[in-house]
Amino acid sequence: MSQITQTATTKPQKAININFDSNIEINGVTEMIESDEKQIICNLGDRSLIITGERLKIVNLDTSRGICSLSGSIATLKYAKGKQKLSLFKKIFK
């Protein structure tokens, strides 16, 4: 008799941990879409996270594990449905 085993695949847990005046850690990141000092957009699979602020910097990015660490001052966090795209204006003047 042969035995069939199936490995369960799980989606990365989506979470945001904010340590004020220290760092920001995001779990569930599949792709970094945009990054500059004022805005960071990352893909979380079926949704996107848009972070705005000042002095934003990616400290560590590991998409294989779905972890991204940031530093800087956060003004807003926006959770958007679907993958966000750069506007033509932003692509030209980036």
N, C-alpha and C positions, 0 to 999 in steps of 0.2 A: 504494500500500500504506500502510495506517495502522499506526502503531506504538503499542503499549499499554505504558505505563509504570506501575509500581506503586511507591508510596512505602512503604518499610518503616517500620512504627511499632514503637517499642521502649518497653518499660516503663522507668520511671526506675530507676536502679540504687539498691538499698537498701543503705545503709551508715551507720554511726555513727562519728564521729570525736570523741574526747574529748581535750581539752587541759586537763590538770589545772590548777586555779586560774585558768582562763581562760574557755573556752566549750565548748559541745557542739554539733556540727553533725550533723543527721540528713538523709539523702537518701532520697527515695522517698515523702515525705509527701503524701498526697492530701487530708487533712482534719484539722483540729484538733478533737477531741471535747470535751476538758475541760482547763482550765488554772487552777491556783492555785499558791500558794507551796510547797505540799507534794506536789502530784501533777500530772503532765501526761500526758494520753492522746492519742495521735495515731494516725490511720488510715494504714496503709501499703498500701492496696489490699485484699488478701485477709487481712491480719493487722493487729493493733494493737500499738503499743508503749506500755507503761505505765512511766513514769519517776517514781520517788518520791525525795524528798530534802528539802532546806531551801533557802529563798530562791530557788526556781526561778522563772525569768522568761523569757518569749519575747522575744528580742531582734529577730529577723527571721523572717517567715513568708512564703514565696512558693510557694503551692500550684501555680501554673502551671509552675514549674520543679521542684517537689517538694523544696524546700529549707527547712529550719527551723533556726534558730540559737537556742540557749538559754544561759542563764547560771545559776549556782547550784551547790549541793553535791549530788551524786547519792548516794543510799543504795542503790537497786536499779533494775535494768532488767528488765522482763518482756516477753517477746515472746509474744503470745497469738493464737490462731487466731480469726478472725472479728472483727467490729466490736464493741468493748466499749460497753456502754450504762451510763448513770448509773442507780443504783438510785433508787427512789421516795424513800427516806429522804434521799439526797444531794440530789435535786432540791428537796425541800421546805426543807432546812436549809442550802442553799448560800449 
